[in-house]
């Protein structure tokens, strides 16, 4: 499904509940009940009046850090997004979101429960090897429109991408079957013991329950920065995440479940999902675009800045 942008804000109810502004800038999509605290006892499916996603039964929230460009003169600017496929008109770009069945076994997938939430990614990861250990992110350097994409990597591409950069963030597909959350927001879920879940790798005995694998895709419009005079003189790549990571190994993804009733379980139990709709109701992207929130702490002036929002001057994890 396509999800347009609900809001850009320095708010993170999982990592920094109640803190405004939080440590870094996030892009948020989904239900409009999103707020700085998001009490686990509250149900977004009941509190939200609309969603930015094309499945109106999905009032969940999804958020990730925002990408920035650092110019040769050490000034920063937010990288805007291209529309979330298949709906190019998604407001603010937003995300494309997938719910997939581990090893394509839809019959044994258990949908998330009310109050479920999780994170993925490691903000302290400094190498692609560390990132791949938890299978949480990859990058695709997009070619010109109409040509195949190439140059997939686990860190920021080291060269200019003619069609922008696609980031794909993956959540673990295995659950302990008991806890809706954990103190670190990771431990109640897990990756398969060996290999990739899409290849049939089994869940570990500690986390035996197969849950839908949630995948977030964002198309970042890096094309305006494909100018040699803007890139660092040493030709190092100039992009970084809003929390300061200029390697690209550590982006986070956050998920808070908010589907109505048993709609998600019914979708996975559906006999035929060949159309990728799986019996779910849909709304147009125009309707989804009407759902939005005002930012609590962030005003995007669209101009160059000496530092990232909420961060000291030139604060990066990678340098």
Backbone torsions as a table, in degrees:
resi	resn	phi	psi	omega
1	UNK	NA	154.7	172.2
2	UNK	-93.4	142.1	175.8
3	UNK	-132.1	119.1	176.7
4	UNK	-76.8	169.0	-175.1
5	UNK	-75.7	126.9	174.7
6	UNK	-77.6	-47.0	-179.0
7	UNK	-169.8	152.8	166.2
8	UNK	-102.5	127.0	-176.0
9	UNK	-160.1	155.5	172.3
10	UNK	-91.2	71.2	-178.3
11	UNK	-140.8	136.2	177.7
12	UNK	-148.5	90.9	-175.0
13	UNK	-69.8	-9.7	175.1
14	UNK	-90.9	-50.1	-175.8
15	UNK	-85.4	-36.7	-178.7
16	UNK	-132.5	63.5	-175.9
17	UNK	-60.5	130.9	177.1
18	UNK	81.3	-4.3	-177.5
19	UNK	-91.8	121.1	178.2
20	UNK	-135.9	114.9	0.5
21	UNK	-82.6	151.6	175.8
22	UNK	-81.5	-176.5	-169.4
23	UNK	-64.5	-31.8	-177.7
24	UNK	-149.7	170.0	-176.9
25	UNK	-83.1	135.5	177.7
26	UNK	-122.8	154.2	166.5
27	UNK	-102.6	133.9	-174.2
28	UNK	-124.8	138.1	174.4
29	UNK	-129.6	163.5	174.8
30	UNK	112.8	-146.8	-172.8
31	UNK	-69.0	148.7	-173.4
32	UNK	-84.3	7.5	173.6
33	UNK	-85.7	0.8	179.1
34	UNK	-54.0	134.7	178.8
35	UNK	-152.5	-177.2	-172.7
36	UNK	-76.6	-15.5	-176.9
37	UNK	-109.6	-47.2	179.3
38	UNK	48.6	67.0	178.6
39	UNK	-54.4	128.9	-179.5
40	UNK	-57.7	-23.5	179.7
41	UNK	-75.4	-17.0	179.9
42	UNK	-83.6	149.4	-179.3
43	UNK	-113.5	109.1	179.2
44	UNK	-54.9	-31.1	-179.7
45	UNK	-64.6	-26.1	178.9
46	UNK	-92.7	-33.5	-173.1
47	UNK	-87.5	-28.4	-177.9
48	UNK	-77.1	143.7	177.0
49	UNK	-101.4	-12.3	179.6
50	UNK	-161.7	169.4	176.9
51	UNK	-138.1	150.9	177.3
52	UNK	-86.8	3.8	-177.6
53	UNK	-98.5	155.1	-174.7
54	UNK	-78.3	-6.1	167.3
55	UNK	-101.0	105.5	-175.6
56	UNK	-64.6	-17.1	176.1
57	UNK	-75.9	-10.9	-178.7
58	UNK	-97.7	100.1	177.3
59	UNK	-107.2	21.8	174.4
60	UNK	-65.5	170.1	171.7
61	UNK	-124.2	142.5	-179.5
62	UNK	-133.9	137.1	176.6
63	UNK	-150.3	152.3	-179.9
64	UNK	-141.7	162.6	171.5
65	UNK	-62.5	169.5	-178.4
66	UNK	-109.6	145.0	-179.9
67	UNK	-87.6	141.6	176.5
68	UNK	-127.0	158.5	174.0
69	UNK	-111.4	132.6	175.8
70	UNK	-110.0	114.7	-176.6
71	UNK	-77.9	170.1	-179.2
72	UNK	-58.1	-31.4	-179.9
73	UNK	-87.3	16.5	178.0
74	UNK	56.9	50.6	170.4
75	UNK	-120.3	148.6	-172.5
76	UNK	-115.1	147.1	175.1
77	UNK	-146.5	139.0	179.6
78	UNK	-67.6	135.1	175.4
79	UNK	-83.9	121.2	178.8
80	UNK	-77.0	172.3	-174.2
81	UNK	-117.5	149.7	171.5
82	UNK	-88.8	156.9	-175.0
83	UNK	-55.5	141.8	-178.8
84	UNK	-71.9	113.7	-179.9
85	UNK	-61.0	145.6	6.5
86	UNK	-86.3	6.4	-175.4
87	UNK	-105.9	93.5	-177.8
88	UNK	-59.9	-21.8	-175.9
89	UNK	-89.2	11.2	178.3
90	UNK	-58.6	125.3	-176.5
91	UNK	-62.1	132.0	178.4
92	UNK	71.8	5.2	-178.5
93	UNK	91.3	-59.7	177.4
94	UNK	64.8	-150.1	-177.3
95	UNK	-138.0	156.2	165.0
96	UNK	-100.1	129.3	-174.7
97	UNK	-121.1	133.1	179.2
98	UNK	-117.1	142.2	167.0
99	UNK	-117.5	113.5	-177.6
100	UNK	-119.2	158.0	177.7
101	UNK	-92.2	127.2	175.0
102	UNK	-53.5	132.9	-177.2
103	UNK	47.5	28.7	176.1
104	UNK	60.6	20.0	-179.5
105	UNK	-94.7	81.6	-175.9
106	UNK	-69.2	-21.9	-175.6
107	UNK	-71.0	-19.4	-176.0
108	UNK	-116.8	22.5	178.7
109	UNK	-93.8	129.5	179.0
110	UNK	-102.9	119.4	-178.9
111	UNK	-67.6	155.9	178.9
112	UNK	-61.8	155.5	179.5
113	UNK	-103.3	159.6	176.4
114	UNK	-53.1	130.7	-179.4
115	UNK	93.4	-4.3	-178.0
116	UNK	-72.5	140.4	175.6
117	UNK	-153.2	156.2	-180.0
118	UNK	-162.5	164.6	175.4
119	UNK	-124.8	163.4	171.3
120	UNK	-142.1	159.3	180.0
121	UNK	96.0	163.2	-178.7
122	UNK	-133.6	102.3	-175.6
123	UNK	-65.2	-13.8	178.8
124	UNK	-92.7	-4.7	-179.6
125	UNK	-63.4	133.5	-176.8
126	UNK	-115.0	-5.3	-179.2
127	UNK	-137.8	161.0	175.6
128	UNK	-62.4	-31.5	179.9
129	UNK	-64.7	-41.6	177.5
130	UNK	-65.3	-38.3	179.7
131	UNK	-67.0	-42.8	-176.9
132	UNK	-69.6	-18.7	179.5
133	UNK	-62.5	-29.7	177.0
134	UNK	-112.7	10.5	170.5
135	UNK	55.3	32.2	-166.7
136	UNK	-93.8	-21.5	-176.4
137	UNK	-150.7	148.4	163.2
138	UNK	-146.7	164.8	-176.5
139	UNK	-121.0	144.2	172.5
140	UNK	-124.2	121.9	175.4
141	UNK	-80.1	108.8	-173.5
142	UNK	-79.3	135.2	175.2
143	UNK	-83.5	-177.7	177.4
144	UNK	-59.8	153.0	179.7
145	UNK	-56.2	134.1	179.1
146	UNK	93.8	-4.7	177.5
147	UNK	-117.4	156.6	-177.6
148	UNK	-64.1	148.1	173.9
149	UNK	-78.7	155.9	-176.0
150	UNK	-151.0	-175.9	171.8
151	UNK	58.8	53.1	175.7
152	UNK	-72.6	138.8	-177.6
153	UNK	-149.7	167.5	179.9
154	UNK	-100.2	-0.5	174.6
155	UNK	-135.0	173.5	179.2
156	UNK	-52.5	137.7	174.2
157	UNK	-55.8	143.5	-175.9
158	UNK	-94.3	15.5	-179.6
159	UNK	-148.5	168.1	-179.3
160	UNK	-68.8	138.8	-178.4
161	UNK	-109.0	116.1	-174.6
162	UNK	-56.9	-33.8	-175.8
163	UNK	-110.1	12.1	-178.0
164	UNK	97.3	-174.7	-177.9
165	UNK	-121.0	128.5	174.5
166	UNK	-99.5	124.8	173.2
167	UNK	-107.2	140.9	179.6
168	UNK	-126.6	118.9	-178.6
169	UNK	-112.2	129.0	-174.8
170	UNK	-111.6	140.3	174.3
171	UNK	-104.3	151.9	179.7
172	UNK	-62.1	146.2	-178.0
173	UNK	-104.5	13.3	-178.1
174	UNK	-125.1	141.3	-173.9
175	UNK	-131.0	150.1	179.6
176	UNK	-75.3	-9.2	175.7
177	UNK	83.0	-0.3	-176.4
178	UNK	-126.7	-52.1	-170.5
179	UNK	-91.0	130.4	177.8
180	UNK	-80.2	-15.6	178.0
181	UNK	-159.5	175.8	176.3
182	UNK	-147.0	161.1	-176.3
183	UNK	-54.1	-35.9	179.1
184	UNK	-95.4	-1.1	178.7
185	UNK	66.5	11.6	178.8
186	UNK	-120.5	-38.3	-164.0
187	UNK	-65.7	-22.5	-179.4
188	UNK	-79.8	-9.2	175.5
189	UNK	-122.0	167.4	-175.0
190	UNK	-158.3	160.4	170.8
191	UNK	-88.8	160.8	175.8
192	UNK	-56.0	156.8	-176.7
193	UNK	-62.4	-41.8	179.4
194	UNK	-145.5	137.6	175.8
195	UNK	80.2	-168.7	-174.2
196	UNK	-103.0	140.7	-178.7
197	UNK	-61.0	-32.8	-179.6
198	UNK	-68.0	-17.0	178.1
199	UNK	-97.8	9.8	177.4
200	UNK	91.3	10.7	179.0
201	UNK	-62.9	134.1	-175.5
202	UNK	-76.7	154.0	172.7
203	UNK	-72.5	150.1	179.3
204	UNK	-70.1	160.2	-178.6
205	UNK	-62.6	-27.2	179.7
206	UNK	-74.9	-21.8	-178.6
207	UNK	-136.3	69.9	-169.3
208	UNK	-80.2	-10.3	-172.3
209	UNK	-90.8	125.8	177.1
210	UNK	-80.6	124.1	176.7
211	UNK	-115.7	163.2	177.2
212	UNK	-59.0	137.3	172.8
213	UNK	-86.0	120.3	179.3
214	UNK	-92.4	132.7	-178.6
215	UNK	-130.7	130.8	-179.2
216	UNK	-113.5	124.9	176.6
217	UNK	-115.8	136.1	177.1
218	UNK	-133.7	134.7	177.2
219	UNK	-102.9	110.4	-177.9
220	UNK	-93.4	129.1	-176.2
221	UNK	-86.4	82.0	179.5
222	UNK	-85.9	1.6	-175.1
223	UNK	-60.8	-36.7	179.8
224	UNK	-63.4	-14.6	-176.2
225	UNK	-103.9	11.6	179.0
226	UNK	-82.8	57.6	179.4
227	UNK	-127.9	123.1	-175.3
228	UNK	-56.7	-36.4	-177.4
229	UNK	-70.3	-12.9	178.5
230	UNK	-92.3	-23.7	-177.0
231	UNK	-78.0	157.8	177.9
232	UNK	-54.9	148.9	-178.4
233	UNK	-61.7	-28.2	178.7
234	UNK	-85.0	5.5	177.4
235	UNK	68.2	13.4	174.9
236	UNK	-68.5	153.9	-175.5
237	UNK	-69.5	144.0	-170.4
238	UNK	-106.1	8.3	-176.4
239	UNK	-94.7	153.7	178.3
240	UNK	-156.6	162.0	179.2
241	UNK	-90.4	161.3	-172.7
242	UNK	-65.2	-12.9	175.6
243	UNK	-97.8	7.7	171.3
244	UNK	103.7	-0.4	-178.2
245	UNK	-79.1	112.3	177.6
246	UNK	-106.3	12.3	171.8
247	UNK	-93.1	-42.8	178.3
248	UNK	100.9	7.8	-176.5
249	UNK	-85.8	-16.6	-166.3
250	UNK	-116.7	15.6	-177.4
251	UNK	-58.0	145.2	179.2
252	UNK	-99.7	154.1	167.0
253	UNK	-132.3	139.2	179.6
254	UNK	-123.8	143.2	-177.7
255	UNK	-137.7	134.3	176.6
256	UNK	-132.1	114.7	-173.8
257	UNK	-66.3	138.4	178.8
258	UNK	-157.4	31.1	177.3
259	UNK	-71.7	147.3	177.7
260	UNK	-71.7	133.6	172.6
261	UNK	48.3	-131.8	-179.7
262	UNK	-107.7	27.2	-176.0
263	UNK	-58.2	-42.2	-177.5
264	UNK	-68.0	-41.7	178.6
265	UNK	-63.4	-41.9	178.5
266	UNK	-61.6	-36.5	179.1
267	UNK	-63.0	-42.0	179.4
268	UNK	-73.4	-26.6	178.6
269	UNK	-84.1	-7.0	-176.9
270	UNK	-60.5	140.8	-179.8
271	UNK	-67.8	-29.3	-177.1
272	UNK	-135.6	119.9	175.5
273	UNK	-121.1	27.9	-175.1
274	UNK	-63.2	-25.0	-178.9
275	UNK	-93.0	2.6	-179.3
276	UNK	66.8	5.3	177.4
277	UNK	-96.6	-32.3	172.6
278	UNK	56.9	36.5	175.2
279	UNK	81.0	2.8	-178.8
280	UNK	-81.3	150.0	172.4
281	UNK	-70.0	153.3	178.7
282	UNK	-130.8	158.8	169.3
283	UNK	-128.8	158.7	-179.7
284	UNK	-73.9	160.5	177.5
285	UNK	-66.1	-27.5	176.4
286	UNK	-63.0	-42.1	176.6
287	UNK	-67.1	-41.3	179.1
288	UNK	-63.0	-36.7	-179.3
289	UNK	-64.6	-20.3	-179.4
290	UNK	-76.3	-15.3	179.7
291	UNK	-87.2	124.9	-178.3
292	UNK	-160.7	165.6	175.9
293	UNK	-132.4	155.9	172.2
294	UNK	-83.2	142.6	177.8
295	UNK	-68.6	142.0	178.1
296	UNK	-84.0	-26.0	-170.7
297	UNK	-146.0	-3.6	-173.0
298	UNK	-120.5	130.1	173.1
299	UNK	-122.4	117.0	-177.7
300	UNK	-91.8	106.8	-179.3
301	UNK	-79.7	-15.1	-179.4
302	UNK	75.6	10.9	-179.0
303	UNK	-109.7	169.3	178.4
304	UNK	-71.2	146.0	-178.4
305	UNK	-129.8	158.0	178.5
306	UNK	-81.0	-10.7	-178.5
307	UNK	-155.7	166.4	175.9
308	UNK	-75.2	151.8	178.6
309	UNK	-56.5	123.6	178.0
310	UNK	79.4	1.5	-176.9
311	UNK	-116.5	149.6	174.8
312	UNK	-68.1	166.3	-177.9
313	UNK	-56.7	129.2	176.9
314	UNK	53.9	36.9	177.2
315	UNK	-86.3	110.2	177.8
316	UNK	-132.7	154.6	176.7
317	UNK	-83.2	-28.1	-171.1
318	UNK	-90.5	-10.6	-177.0
319	UNK	-127.6	NA	NA
